[in-house]
Amino acid sequence: MLKVLKFGGSSMADAHQFAKVKAIVDSDPSRRVVVVSAAGKRSRDDHKLTDLLYLCYAHLQYGVSCDAVFDMIRSRYLSIRNELHLSTPLEAEFAALREKMDRGISQDELVSRGEYFAARLMADYLGYDFLDSTCWLRFRLDGTVDQPASYEALRRTASGRRVVIPGFYGAMPDGSVKTFTRGGSDITGALAAAALDADVYENWTDVSGMLVTDPRIVENPEVIETVTYKELRELAYMGASVLHEDAIFPVRKEGIPINIRNTNRPSDPGTMIVENTC
């Protein structure tokens, strides 16, 4: 059995959350492919790392110093590394990135570094191989994903390995970095699951699955145990938002169920999204 897991920003926010991810992955030997987002908020008043990277790029465009913002990003990842007693050599990579920012860098490449550094740290922590998404996720010139080429490349590079993959980005035909829209790490995870013919695509977030109603309106609403892809589409039309809409098609086409799980409550079974319930 093979399970492909995707962990969202709240699951990657700090060293404490990293430890939860490791416990989840280590608890099941079939969890061999892990896709991660950039570090998210640690509290309501905190910042998502991706937001800070977009802010860095805006500063560069207007000729304003982004040193303070860049130091916040750098400090967050170094703090995670040091608290977990890892040896990932981030200092040299951050220095090289800063130099590239001064010379000129695309917005896509800069904002993709949130996922890149998160994956580098998680690979070190789990003892898995780091597999950069530019090595397999291929975009066409029109910005669409070249699924046949991407699938073949991932099967070739990930075969027989335990890997951590950064979400959110891939490579254009000329090798330049191309990102999805916000929330695109869900798409990366779905593409990886489809490419590797996974038995389950586990999407780990901060809720225990899909709820019957908005928890901001009704306290402690029940979790929907099973929902079909068709029902999910109808729920999305009514405003329910759990997965990036483009993350559904790759796994549905291959008949792979999606399991929405809660990193903070890993014993909860979550919601299974399936083709049908017969």
Number of C-alpha atoms within 10 A of each C-alpha: 10 17 21 26 29 31 26 23 27 22 28 28 25 21 18 13 19 24 17 17 23 14 14 16 18 13 10 11 11 16 21 20 26 28 29 30 31 30 28 20 17 16 10 6 7 10 16 19 27 22 13 18 24 16 16 23 20 14 15 17 11 8 9 11 11 17 12 10 16 17 11 15 22 18 12 15 22 19 13 22 23 12 12 17 10 14 11 17 12 16 11 9 12 17 12 11 16 16 12 13 18 9 8 11 15 13 19 19 20 19 25 24 21 28 26 23 23 26 28 23 24 29 21 17 19 19 13 18 18 19 24 19 23 19 14 22 25 26 25 14 11 7 14 11 18 14 18 10 15 22 20 14 17 19 15 12 13 18 11 9 12 19 24 29 29 31 33 29 28 26 21 21 12 9 12 13 21 23 20 20 11 10 18 20 29 29 25 27 29 29 26 30 29 24 21 19 20 24 18 23 28 25 25 27 22 16 17 24 25 25 18 14 15 13 11 8 8 10 9 12 14 14 17 16 17 17 18 16 19 13 15 20 13 12 15 14 10 9 9 16 12 17 18 14 15 15 19 21 15 20 24 17 10 14 16 21 21 27 22 26 26 21 25 17 14 15 11 15 15 24 22 21 26 20 16 11 8 3
